[in-house]
Amino acid sequence: MNTPPLYRQLANHYLDAIRSGTLKTGERLPSIRLMMEKHAVSLSTAVQVCRELEDYGVLEARPRSGNYIRQPDSAPKPAPALAPALDTSLYAGIHEQVCAVLKASQHSTIKVNFASAYCAPELYPLKTLQDNMIKTMRSDAYLLGAAGSTCGNGALRNILARRALASKTHLAPERIVITNGATEAINLALRAVTRPGDTVAVESPTFYGLLQILESLNLRVLEVPASAHTGLNLAALQLLLQGPERIKALIVVPNLQNPLGSIMPDANKARLVKLCAEHNTVLIEDDTYGDLVDSEQPLSTLKHWDRTDNVIYCASLNKTLAPGMRLGWISAGKWHDRVEMLKHTQSRGCEVLSQLAVSEFMRTPSYERYLRRLRKTLTVQREQMSTAISRYFPIGTSVTHPQGGTLLWVELPRRHSSMVFFQEALKVGIQISPGDIFSNANRFDHFVRIGCGAPYSPRIDEALQTLGRILKNQG
Ligand SMILES: Cc1ncc(COP(=O)(O)O)c(C=O)c1O
């Protein structure tokens, strides 16, 4: 087969970039001079490339300005569909259902988002963090030129260890590793204590992200029932631990479980820790929401009850302080060295500027004042949302009343399917989390999780009325 001439090869190269969206309509094509330099071609070849692209109708020459990408006349871009169909076949191996829901939800036509567990951006102390970032950069111009340590910034690790004392939890600073959110912390914990094929137990329902992590690590999932009142069902866990299947690890969110919002009583926490130690099952504690509990006295952690170094503690600032900074941490006790090495091989240390900026804020009394204010605001928002849901949703709907956080778990009358509800809501630009994705066992299809992170407003009220109407129209 004849090789096409050089100018055509280059024209095809740019055509591919336009088709794939790397070069977008309205953007400038590299100048003739740059093209000659980058591709080592002559002036006439570079000019021919532009002519070829013009002939294809994808390039427009603007006098004294340059060559710009344009939409070809013959192929007008189709208007985006409001709600793309869920195609689970694309995500085989990483929890297809969850991926398809998340992908469909990224659509630009979303107007009201009830699927998020975050607070609205204006509730976070963004101006203070921005000021701290600028101050930090100004005071140390070399900051970005040096690689941070694998375990993270020492000052931040000290602050986290000191803050944990309030919940009577001992985390030695030198045994804390700063991570990319709780997601990386839990990944590291699981990789440290399991091998592919092992069985890991989780609460049911559970945060879908945990199911995704487990699947991506080729771990078998065992679901243990949990209630919105006291969390994990210890009797059910005990039966499973005594059963034939060896459970290598158990992931539990003891304070403000996602999606239930449950809080385990102290007696249950103590019993759970003991039970896991007796059965040699590593307990991975996910304390993502601990600081959002509506209480002046911090609740105890599972780590507090740990006498045998069998609890790996994971937490995050992504819900409480700054989702954009992606800061989390893990305290892995006797597995610390292994976790540190896994972190090093996986992603090295986390970016240091954010760590310094949050440390600057967290070491002041303003941080505690901010958290107190945030908790009060969320209490009001949860109350308003839950009242509206009770008013607008069909008779037979019930809503949880968690003592903190941003999430409500809503049980619909059994005739409703949350996946159908999700699709219908998406069509009118409203995003919810269908209950089905919080389990591998199809047990929660008549539930939805509703986020209350945003201040109540006429827009939110209208969206909840619309959701109620969709449900009532479904019968
Ligand atoms: C229970 C739970 N664990 C972990 C995560 C992930 O946390 P991060 O964003 O810090 O990675 C979430 C996020 O929603 C969560 O709800």
The ligand as a Gaussian input file, in Angstrom:
#p B3LYP/6-31G(d) Opt

LIG

0 1
 C      -18.467000       6.323000      53.683000
 C      -17.546000       6.946000      52.692000
 N      -16.287000       6.520000      52.611000
 C      -15.419000       7.046000      51.742000
 C      -15.789000       8.057000      50.867000
 C      -14.806000       8.611000      49.908000
 O      -14.166000       9.666000      50.545000
 P      -13.107000      10.614000      49.831000
 O      -13.870000      11.574000      48.994000
 O      -12.404000      11.251000      50.976000
 O      -12.205000       9.762000      49.018000
 C      -17.103000       8.526000      50.909000
 C      -17.534000       9.554000      49.971000
 O      -18.700000       9.859000      49.797000
 C      -18.004000       7.958000      51.837000
 O      -19.274000       8.367000      51.914000

